Amino acid sequence: MTDAVTDPTLRAAELLKEHRESIDRLDAILVYTLAERFKHTQGVGRLKAEHSLPPSDPAREARQIERLEKLAQEAKLDPEFAKKFLNFIISEVIRHHESFKK
Ligand SMILES: O=C(O)C(=O)C[C@]1(C(=O)O)C=C[C@@H](O)C=C1
C-alpha cells in the first residue's frame, strides 16, 4: 500500500498542502483586516485634516507599540517583528494623512 499513511514523501506533500491552505486563509484575513484598519485611519485622517491636527501622534504610537509588544509576547510572535510591522503600517497611514491635508 503506497498512500499518505505509509509513504513519508506522500505524507509530507499532504502536510505541506495543508499548511499552505492555512497560510492562504490567514493571508486573506490579513488583507481584509488591514483594509478595515485603513478604513478607520482614513476617517481619522479626514478628521485631522478638517481640524488642523498634526498627521502623527507620537505619544499614541508609543502606547500602541507597548501594547503590541505585550500582545506579541503572549502570542509567541517576535515582539521586534511586531513593532517593525506596526511602524511600517503607521508610516503608510501618516503618508495618507499628509496627502489629506493637500
Ligand atoms: O490614532 C491616530 O491619531 C492615527 O492617526 C492613527 C495612527 C495609526 O495608524 O494607528 C497613525 C498615526 C499616528 O501617529 C498614530 C496612530
The ligand as a MOL file (V3000), in Angstrom:
LIG
                    3D

  0  0  0     0  0            999 V3000
M  V30 BEGIN CTAB
M  V30 COUNTS 16 16 0 0 0
M  V30 BEGIN ATOM
M  V30 1 O -4.5390 57.4960 16.0880 0
M  V30 2 C -4.1580 58.3620 15.2810 0
M  V30 3 O -4.0450 59.5520 15.6160 0
M  V30 4 C -3.8190 57.9910 13.9200 0
M  V30 5 O -3.5820 58.8580 13.0980 0
M  V30 6 C -3.7070 56.5580 13.5730 0
M  V30 7 C -2.2580 56.0580 13.6990 0
M  V30 8 C -2.3270 54.5340 13.3870 0
M  V30 9 O -2.1920 54.1570 12.2160 0
M  V30 10 O -2.5740 53.7760 14.3130 0
M  V30 11 C -1.4210 56.7570 12.6900 0
M  V30 12 C -0.6560 57.8340 13.0020 0
M  V30 13 C -0.4640 58.3040 14.3790 0
M  V30 14 O 0.8380 58.7420 14.6100 0
M  V30 15 C -0.9280 57.3160 15.3600 0
M  V30 16 C -1.7420 56.2780 15.0590 0
M  V30 END ATOM
M  V30 BEGIN BOND
M  V30 1 2 1 2
M  V30 2 1 2 3
M  V30 3 1 2 4
M  V30 4 2 4 5
M  V30 5 1 4 6
M  V30 6 1 6 7
M  V30 7 1 7 8
M  V30 8 1 7 11
M  V30 9 1 7 16
M  V30 10 2 8 9
M  V30 11 1 8 10
M  V30 12 2 11 12
M  V30 13 1 12 13
M  V30 14 1 13 14
M  V30 15 1 13 15
M  V30 16 2 15 16
M  V30 END BOND
M  V30 END CTAB
M  END
